[in-house]
Amino acid sequence: MKRHQLTSPILATVLATALVAGCSSINLQTHSPSSAAEAVSLAAEESDQQLAQQYLLRSARAFQQQGDHRAARRILRSDALATPLPALQPELDLLSMVSAEALADQGWARQLVVSRARDAFSQYADDEAVRAASLQASLYRQLERPADAALTLMALVDSGLVDNTIPWHNRIWRALKQTSDQTLANLSQQASNYNAQGWLELAALLRSDGDDVNLDRQGRRIRDWQYNWTGHPAAANLPDELRLIASLAQQRPERIALALPLSGTYANAGQAIRDGFLSAFYLDEHRGDTDSDIRVIDTHDLDAKALLAALTEAEPDLIVGPLRKELLTELSRLAPFPVPVLALNYLPDSLQAPEDLYQFGLAAEDEARQIAARLKQDGLGRALVLVPQGDWGSRFEQALQQALSEDEGAVLDVVHYADSDNLRELTANLLGISVSRERAIDVERTIGRNIEFEPRRRQDAEAIVLVAQPMIARQFKPMFAFYYAGDLPVYAPSIVYEGNPDPSRDRDLNAIQLTDLPWILAPDNPFRDATQAAFSNLGGQLGRLFAMGADSYQLTNRLPLLKQMADASLAGQTGQLSMDRQGRVHRQQLWAQFQQGQPVLTTDGGEDEEHQDNEAKQDAAPIN
């Protein structure tokens, strides 16, 4: 033992010497580091600056190929590359853009493109030039500078480096669609390049009507633009969305079969949807001289086979309906259909939708996801939830749970209630008041005497999601304050509001934030005003169904467009409508807050307006 203690210093010296010798023998031209720290350390010991920087760049590229962009970032932002040799700067920039994009590192992205020329890609060889331009445009979009992204891609197409221009035209068009009106106007005044002028004029033409989007008019404008800009690269190779609009404008369905329950249990709902559909049809100023035929079929007492036979006999170009989920499920099993079908409900998630089936309705899941997004926007991740018993409430809860978990939020507790339940007791249990009381009783029993006690609500909750009809919600909301949760913000779907102003009764709903249809909340709505003057009973849920019928008409000649173009949307009475690849229509509603017993329209916090102002102020450099 004593001998070991004497020789250990000698052993340590030998090992240290071997380590130094090993380091000095490492060939940086061939060495592959096991970590970013090792690469940075070895480069710091190398006296040849060019060799050290080349080694770091090669190491960063290797980590990128392995998918480890964090390691690549540590190398690329190391002190040894802070002042790169001029010949290595282009490679450093390219590698940096790759990892900045992959990591969505906005701070790094901003440093990389803040003073970068839009045609900086021209310093690279052909393949790398295309990659550099694409990365630069992606970073601009990450930084919410779509105009700069579009101009960079325009420069790439103008350079002649890409043969198939349609994918690049698609990217240019998406960026232009995200550019504010003011920025487009500023760029148009500066543009001296023919191709850039053409793009900017095209973008301005197709947004000149605001939300009053008409495919026929847009199709004509696209064709007129092609005629006026015959030498423009996009005239022969339109972006996919514009090509689709131009073709769809000539393919409006002329014969439509509208399949709804007009008698029996669901008659009121079916009639409201029918009236909304036909009102939108007759008020459509853009139909022109189109010879349209709408045949309405009562689905009451029809099974799926009988319904399909009746629909086939009508020989329509498009079927709208059915409404009942059970009938839709049966009908889906008879696919393929002779023509496309726009169903007014959604299939169960367990069923695969047929190819030509589109699905649209007032889905609880859309409102649940919108509430989850609003909670995230407001910085609130942990919620308590009250939902009614039954399928509708369960679907709402499931969608809310999933959406919150995707954003690292959580439903802390959920209560399923019936109208006959003791709502006071349910509220006390949800807020943890009952547990607090039981704890105090246990203390009294332990010490053998009464104590002064004030219950405390649970402290981990940041918000309450209240899913209840007005009569129930008016009872729940005051109890939140009574049980010490008056400071928790409350969010609710459209079910909380009857749709007709009733300030005296709805004062108990004050401060609740709700999401609802533009039909209900939009202050300026000419279609709603015109139809409410013609129909006497369009309030509440029937009004929402009427709006759904109107939107189903608006969808009839936009279905392929919405399905094929991921960023296409339609401003409807039920919300901003978009579609996923499975043909399911999703709605983005408006937000309001109850004040003095009435819902007052709110915004998403003014972020969009501020961004547009900032974007307009950037005023990108003149376009050459």
N, C-alpha and C positions, 0 to 999 in steps of 0.2 A: 504493500500500500504506500509506504513511504517513497519507494523507488518510482512509482507511478506519478506521484506529485512532482518529483524532480524532473521527469522527462516531458511532462505535459507542455511547458513553455516551448521546448524545442520542437515538439510535434506541431504546435500552433504556428510557429515560424515557418516550418516546412510547408504546411498547408497553404499559408498566405502566399508564400513564394510561388507555389505551384499555381495558385489561382491567378496571380499577376501574369505569370508566364503564359497561362492558358488564354487570358484575355488578349494579351499582345499578339497571340498567334491566330486570332480569329480573323478570317478573311471577309470583310464587309461586302465584297463583290458577290459572294455566294451564300453568306450566312442568312438563315431564316430565324428570326427571333420568336420566342415562345410567348412573348407578351409585349405590349406597348412600352412598358417601363424598361424592359431589357433593351429594346431598340433605341430608346432615347438615351439610355445610359451609355451604350456602346458608341453611339454617334458623338456623344459629348467628349469621349476620350480620343476621338480620331482628329488628328491635326490637319488632315487634308479636307478642307471644307466641301469641295465638290464631291469627293467620295462619300463623306458623311451624309450630305443632303440627298444624293442619289440613293444611298442605302435606306434612308428614311422614307423616301417616296416609294421605293420598291416594296418596303415593308408595309406601308399604308395600303398600297394596292392589294397586297396579299391578304391583309385583314378584311378589306372590302369584299374580296372574292369569297371569303369565308362567311360573310354576312355580319362581321363584327365591326360595325361602324363606330362604336364608342372607342375601341382601340385605335382605329384609324384617325379619329378626331384628336385623340391625345397626341398622336405622332405629328399630324399635320399642323397642330397649333403649338407645337413645342418651340422652345427658344431657338433651337438650331435651325428652324425654318422661318424664323421671324423676318430674316433678311435673306431671301433666297437669291442665288445667282440668277442674273437675268435670263440665261438660257433655260433655267428650270422653272421659271415663274409660270409659264403656261400649263405645265404638267401639274404643278402645285394647285393652281386655280381649278383645274378640271377635277382633280381628286377631291378637293375641298367641296366643290359643288355637289359631287356625288354623295358625300356623307352628310352634308348640311341638309340636302333634300331627304335622305333616308331617315334622318333623326328629327326632321321638322324643327331644326334649330334656327329660329327666326333671327336671333341676335347675330349668329354667324352668317346667315344668309344675307342679312342687311349689310354687313361689312364687305361681303364678296361682290355685291352688285351695286352698291351705292354710287360708285364712280365708274362703273364698267360701261363701256360703249356698247350699244345694241348690236353692233356688228363685230364685237370682239372675237366671235367664233372664227372669223376669217383667218386668224393667225395659225389655225390648226390644219392638219391634213384633212382630206375630204371626210372620211368616216368620223374622225374625232370632232370635226367642225360641226357636223350635224348633231352629234351628241352634246357638244358644248352649248349650242343654241337651244336645244331642248331643255337642258338642265337650267340654263339661265332663265328661260321662260317659266319653268316650274317654280323657281325661287321667287320670281316676281309675283306669281299667283299666291304662293305661300304668304307673301308679304302684303297681300290684298292690293296689288298694283297691276290689275289686269290689262290696263292700257299699255304699259311697258312690255308685258308678256306678248300682247298681240303685235306690237311693233317689232319686237325681236324676231318673231316667227315670220312676219312679212319680209324682213330683211333676209331671212334664210331662204324663203321661197324665191325671192328675187335673185338670189345668188346663183341659182341653177344647180345647187348641190343635191337637191332631192328630185327624183324622177316621178314618183307617185305623189302628187301634191294633195290629193283629197284628204288624207289623214291630217296633214298640216293645215289645210283650209278649215277642217273641223275644229282644230285647236284655236285657230285665229278667231273663228266665229264665236266659240264659247267665251273666249276672253273679251271680245267686243261686247257680248251680251251682258257681261258683268261690269262693264265700264259705265260710269255715271253719265247722264245727259250733258252735264256741264263740261266734263273732260272731253267727251266726243266733240262738243262745239269748239273747245279750245284747240284741239288737235286739227280739226278741219280748217281752221284759220291759218294754221302754221304749215300744213302739208304742201310740199312742192313736188312730191313723188307721185306719179300717175297711179301706181297700184295702191298706195296708201290712201289716196283721195277716193278711189273707187270703193275700197273697203269701208271707209268712214261714211260715205254717202249711203251705202247699202244698209249699214247699221242704223243710220238716222231714219231712213225710209220705213223700216220695219218696226220702229218704236214710236212713230209719230202719232199713233192713235191712243197711246197710253194703254189702259186695261181693256179698251174696246177692240179686242183682237178679232179680226174676221179673216178666215182662211182664203175666201174668194178674192178679197181685196189684196191681201198679202201676196197671193199667187200672181195676180196681175202685176203688182209692183216688182216682184222678182223678175218676171219675164220682161217688163219694160227696162229694168236695170240691165239685164243681159243684152238687150238690143242697144242700149246707149253706151255700154262698156264692152263692146265686142272684143277688144284687145286685152281685156283684163284676165289674169290667170284663173280667177274664180268664175268667169262667165261660162267657160266650157266645163269647168269642174266645180260645180257648186258644192258648198258644204252639205253633208247628208241631210241635215234638218231642212235646209232651204229647198233642196231638190224634192224632198218628201212633201213639203208644203205646196210647192208648185204643182206636183202631180195630184195631191189630194184635193186641191181646189177644183179639179175637174172630175172628182169621183164621189160627189155627195150622194148618199143613198136616196133613191127616189121613192122606194116603197118600204115603209117601216111597219112592222107588226108590234103593237104595244100590248103586252100581255100582263094584265093586272086583275086583282080581285075587286070586282065592282058590286058584288052582293055578298051576303053572308058576314062572317065575323070580322073580316078585314076590309069591309067595303069602304069605310071612312078613309082609311089610309090609302087604298087604291085610288079612290076618287080624287083625293088631294094631289097625289102624284100625277094622275092623268091631267088634271086641270093645270098643273104647273108645266107639264110637258107641252100641252097644246097652246098655252099662253105664250111660252117662249117661241114656239113655232110661228104663231100668228104675228108676234111682235118682232120677229126677225127681219130687220130691214134689208138684210144682205142676201135673202133667198133669191132675189131677182125674179126671173121668169121660170125658175125651176118648177117642173111639174111634179110635185110631191104628193104622195098618197099615204095617209096614215090610217091603218086599220086597227081598231081597239078590240081586244078579245078578253072576255070575262073568264078568269081562270078559276072561279069558284066552282067546286065540285068536279073539276077536271083533274085526272091523274096525269102523270108525265107523258104516257103514250098518246092519250087523247089530246093533250095540249100540243104535242109535237105534230100530230096529224092536222090539227086546226091551223097551226102556224105554217106548215108546209103547203096547205091548200091556199093560203093567202099569197104565196110566192113572193115573199119580201126580199129586199136586199139586206135587211138588218132586222134582228129581233131585239126588242127592249123588254126585259122581264125574264122570268117571273119575280115576284116579290117575296113569297114565303120561302124560308130556308129549306123546309122539308121538300117542297116541290122542286126547288132548284137542285137539291141533292139527287132526287130521282131523275131529273132531266139530264144531269151531267153524265149519268150512267148510260144514256142513249147516244152519246157522242160516237162518231163525228156528226156535226150539225150541217145542214145544207148551206147555211149562211152564218156569218158571225152573230154572236149573242152578247148583248150587254145586260147582264143580270143585275137586278136591283137588290142584291144581298150578297153574302159571302159564303162560300163553301166552308165546311169544317176544315181545320188545318190538316186533318188526317187524310183528306182526299186531294188527289192531283187534279188540277184544273185542265180540262180539254184545251186543245190548241187554240180554237177560235172563241173561247169564252172569256169575256171581260167581266169584272165584278166591281160594282159601285154601290155604296150605301152609307148610311149614317152610323159607321162602326164605332163602338165603344173604345176599341183599341186605339183609334186615331187620337181621341181626346186624352186617353191615358198617356200616350207617348208625348203629346204636346205638353201636358202638365209636368211630366218628368223633365222635359227639356227646359221648361220655365224654372223649375226648381234648381236645376244646374246653373242656369243663367243668373239666378238670384243668389247663388252660392250656398244653397241649402241641400244637403245630401241625405238627411235622415228624417223620415216622415212617419207619422201615425195616420192610419187610414180607416175610414168608416165607409163600408159599402153595403148595399142591400143584398139580402139573400137571393139566390137564383142564378141562372146562367149569365145574364147580363152583367151582374156584379162580379161574378167569378172571372169572366173574360176581362173586365176592366182591371181587376186586381192583378191578374196574371201578366197583362201587358205592362202595367205600371211597375211591377216587380222586376220584370226583365229589362225595361228601359232604364230604370234607376241603377240596376246592378251593372249595366254596360258603362255607366258613367261613374262607377265607384260609389254610388249611393246605396241606400237600403230602406226597405220598409221595416221599421222597428217592430211594429205590431199592427194587426188588422182585426177589426171587429165586423162580423157579418150580422146585420140586424134585420128584424122584421118590424113592421109598423106597430105591432101589438106589444113589442118588448118594452121593458122599463128603460127608457132612454137615459134617464138620470144615472141609473146604476151602470149602464154600458159606458157612459162618458167617464164616470169615476174610475172604472176599471181600466179603460184605455189610457187615461192620464196618470195612472199609478196612485190615485188618491186612496183607493181601498187598501192597497198594500201598505201605504204610509200609516193609515189608521190602525191596521192590524199590528204593525210594529210598535205603535204607541201603547196599544192594549197589552202587548207582551211585556213591555217595560213596566207598566203599572202592576202587572201581576208579579213580576220579578221583585220589585222593591216594596210591594204591598201597600201602595198608597196612590192616590190620584195625582196626576201631573198636569200642568198647563201645556196644551198641545195645539199647534196649528199645522194641519196637513200640508205636505209639499207634493207638487206634481213631479213626475219624472223629469230629469234634467237633460237627458240625452236627445230629446226630440227637438228638431229645428222647424218643423212645419206640420200642419194637419191637412190631409186631403179628404174633403168631405163630399161623398157621392150620395146625394139625397135629393128627393123632390122638395119643392119649396115648403110645403107644410111641415115636413120633417126637419128640413134644414133650419127653419125658423125656430125650432125647439132646441136643436143641437147648439147653434151658434152662441146664444146667451149662456149656455152651460159651460162652454169653454172658459169664459171669463169667471164664472162662479167657482170653477175648480182650478183657478190660478193659472190658466193658460191663455189669458187674454192677450199676452204679448206674442203668441205664436201666430205667424201668418197662416191664413186658411186659403186653400186653392180648391176649386170645384169645376166639374164639367158642366155642360149646358143644361143638364137635368135640373140644376138648382134654380133655374129661372123659367117662369111660365111663358115668357116671351111678350107679355103685355105689361106696361108700366103700372105698378101698384105700390107707390111710395109708402103709404100708411102701413101696409102689411109687411113690406120688404125692408123696413128699417132694421129689423133684427138681423138682416143679412149684411149690414154695413161692414165694409173693409174686406169682405170676401172677394178674392180675385177669381174670375170665371173666364172660361174660354167658350165662345159660342160662334154661330154662323154669321157671316157678313149680312145675311138676310135679316138677322135680329139686331146686330150691333152697328152696322155701317150707317153713319149719319146721312150720307148722300147716296141714294139708291133709286134711280129712276124706274127700273123695272119693278121693284117692290111697290113704289108709290102708285104706278099705273095699275098694277094688278089688284092692289088692295082697294082701289076705288071701284073696281069691277066685281070683286068677290067680297061678300059680307063677313066671312068667318075664316080669316087667315092668320089668326093669332095662335100662340102656343105651339104644340107639337104638330098640329095640322099645317101651320105656316111653314114649319121646318120641312115637312114632307112635300109641300108645294114647291119649296125651293129645291128640294132634291129632284123633283120632276123636271123643273126648269133646267137644272144642270145636266140631267140625263139627255135632254134634247141637245144641249150644247156639245155634249160628248160624241154625239152620233157620227159626226164627220171628222173627229179628231182622234179616234181610237188608235189607228196605226201610228200616227205621229207621236202620241204620248208613250206608246209601248216601245217604239224603236229609238226614241231620242231620250236619253236618261235625264237631261236637264230641261226638257220641255214641260210646260205647265199651262194651266188655264185658270184665269180669275173667274170663279163661279159664285153663285149665291150661297153655297154651302162651304166655301173656303177656296184656298188656292189648291187646285187639283193637279196631281201628278200621278204617275203610274209606274209600278215596278215591272220587272221582266216577266212576271207571272200573270200580268194583266189585271192586277188589283189596283184600284184607284185609291189614293190616299189624299186626305184633306188637311190643310193647314188653316186653322180658324183664327179669329181675332181674339184679343184679350180686353177685358173690362174689369172695373172694380166698383162694387156697390158703394155709392155715396148718397146719403140722404134718401135711401130706399130705392135708388135707381142705378142701373149699370152705366158707368161712364167709360167710354172707350179710352184705352191706354195704348202705349207703344211698347216695344221691346227694350226700352231704356235709352232710345236715341242714338244707339251705337251706329246704326246704318247711316243716319244723317251726318253724324260726325265724320264717318269714314268717307262719305261722298265729298264732304267739304275738303277734307285733307287731300283726297285724290285729285280734286279739281285744282287745288293750290300747287300740286306738284308740277303741273304744266310741263310735261316732258319736253325735252329739247326739240327744236325744229326737225321735221322729218325730211330727209334728203332722198 
